[in-house]
Structure formats: C-alpha cells, structure tokens
Amino acid sequence: MKIHIIPMLLAAVLLSACSPPEPPQLKQGTLLPSAKAVADFQLTDHYGKPFTRENLKGKWSFAFFGYTHCPDVCPTSLAMLAQVMRILEKDNTLDVLPQTVFFSVDPERDTPELLEKYLPYFHPDFIGVTGDPQQVLLLTRQLGIMYGKAPGDNADNYLVDHSASIILFNPDGNFLALFGIPHDPGLIAQEFIAIKNYYEATR
Amino acid sequence: MKALIMAALLYGWSLPATADPAILVENAWVREAPPGAQMMSAYMTLKNTGPDDIVLASVESPAFTMVMLHKSVIVDGIARMSHQDDLLIPAGGSVELKPGSFHLMMPAPGERLRSGDQVEFNLIFADGSTTRVQAGVIKKP
C-alpha cells in the first residue's frame, strides 16, 4: 500500500506547486478582488513634507483615519497598530517593514505640528498626514472611508464620526485589503503576512 | 486670595460626601494621553449591589475643568461618540466603562498627566448621593 501512497502524495505536491495559489482565507481582513489604484492627492506629513500617492509606493502601508481630539477609539486603534508593528518587527522573514500612516479626518484642527507631537507617542515610525480638507476628501472617497462632523458638548468641541477600518495598500500604492473592527493585532499581523505572500506569489 | 480659594476648594473637597454604599467602583483608570492630545478618557466598572436601580447623573474631578459621559459606538464600521445625559446602573447589575464603549471624556489639563499619576473623580448620582473614586493614569500598550 505504502508504495502507492508516496507517488500520489508526490503528484499532489507537484500539482499544487504548479497551480496558481489560492487567495488566503481571512478572518479579520477583506481582500479586494483586485487592487484598486488611487488617484493622486496632495497632503502634508507631520514633518511638513508633501505626502502624495508616491509615498505609498515601494513598501506596504497600513492606513488609519482618525483625529487627535478623539480620546477613545483613535488611541485604542493606534496602540493596536503599534502592537502589529512590534509583532512584525520580530519577524525575520520581512525584508522591509510596512509603514503606518494616520490620516487626519479633522484637518482643520490637526496641524502637522500637532501630529508631530502626537504620533511618535504610539510608535517612532508612525506618520501623521493632514492638509487641505478637499484633498482629504479626495483620498478618503476613493477608499470608501466616511467621516463627518458631529455636534459635541459645545461649539468648539465638535466630534468627528469616522470609519474605523484599517486600509492596507500594496507596494504599488494600490488599495488591496481592509481590516474591519474589532481589531486583533495578532490576527492583523498574521493576515498581513498571508496577503503579502499571496501578492508576491501572484505577481 | 488665591490661597483662600485653594483652601475653600480643599475644604469643599474634603467635606464628607454622602457615599452611596450600593455602588462599588472597580478598575478605575485614566488613559495617558499622547502629547498634544486635547481630550482624555477614563474608564471604570460600576457595580450596583443594592435592590434599586441607580442613575449616575454627573461626574466631577478636581483634575479636570469638565467631565463628560460619552459612549463610543460602531455602526456599520463607523465610529461615533454620543453624549450621555446619565447612566443607569441596574439593581444587582453593573456597567463597564471601557475602550470602545461608555467612557468619561475630559479636556486634557495644561500640565500633561503621566502614567503613575493619581486622579480623583466624584460620581454624583440622581438621588444626590456621591462616591469618590481614585483612578491611576496608565499608558496602554
């Protein structure tokens, strides 16, 4: 019996090596059927330098959309993304680490100077991006990210309702996957690796 | 004059509060805010050990100019914060103030609170009773 099983196994291995890889099965993430190109946008990072579509190229990017006046959901999500980074930093198979970008959906209050103070608290490599509200809208509309001002406890203290999803851009700068809430850093790190391996195997 | 006000404040603060023995507060903490953050949040679990529902009407703190009761909700992937006028703690039940749900929101004080600092909150219930709570400032990983 043994002699029959081994060639069969061998054939199965060879067959699977030749057929195109299956998309990864994801619990937390949603992979787009095909990566979506993003029209150019002109924003500013927390160092005061331009941040455009070009800054999303050459490496993987996690993007989160929030605002610094948000005391609950946004710090929770940014701390979670810092945990994802710490997990990935220990992974020796990664030649280049992904970047994490916080796009402000409250650009009137979130200046580059404020983001420069705020973002490194979570992780020294996190990038804060803000700028012209029209440009923020131009980018977010393409990604299905929604946000809007909501009245706060007084006029200067408005709140911003916003999509809590995390967007993953591939190294071509294209929108490839998103991670819905509730976020689990271990699962996001694991699924990021699965998505990256699939992307590299299907290029 | 300043000393007089301080003394009055301290005296006012040290007046014995009508503690509500039916409410047990556990795990009270304040999230250390990043530099530049204008708002902070605090969390705790309120347990009602009594036979009657209790309504939390407002919260005060000597550390903050204002304490608001908020709730974060996620509807269809959109995070929203809504102001709560009060909070019902059902008889024999408990309400957890936790990230992504009910929380206290406070404007960050001029001098940044750091992990290890202690803050006091005074919970004021609809029946006029009050409970004081000590909460440590914590940096969440």
Interface residues (C-beta under 8 A of the other chain):
Chain A: T68 H69 C70 P71 D72 V73 P75 T76 A79 A82 Q83 L114 L115 K117 Y118 L119 Y121 F122 M146 A150 G152 D153 L159 D161 H162 S163 A164 S165 G180 I181 P182
Chain B: R31 A33 P34 P35 G36 A37 Q38 M39 M40 S41 M66 M68 H70 S72 I74 G77 I78 A79 R80 M81 H83 P99 G100 H103 M105 M106 K140 P141
